[in-house]
Amino acid sequence: MSTLEPERGTGTGTLVEPTPQTSHGDGDHERFAHYVQKDKIMASALDGTPVVALCGKVWVPGRDPKKYPVCPMCKEIYESMNGGGDEGKGGDKK
């Protein structure tokens, strides 16, 4: 008789890797209009590439930004950019 049995807790189960968390819900970032460079908005409208807001949010624009308040973090970054003399580097609202 053999005593070669698998140890408890080990086996040949399927390894499940964690999936990255992406936001598709209506979180706080979804409730704001964000500042993005105008040329990036135009490129996104033409080819559907995602844009990156000043606050770091990445998404493909598709909603009217006039219906939402400006993201407080984007606004703070934008105002600090304008205050530093880099007026030409500001962004536009999504």
Secondary structure, DSSP 8 states (H G I E B T S, - for coil): -------TT---------------S--GGGGSB-EE-HHHHHHHHHH---EE-TTS-EE---S-GGGS-B-HHHHHHHHHHHHTT-GGG--EE-
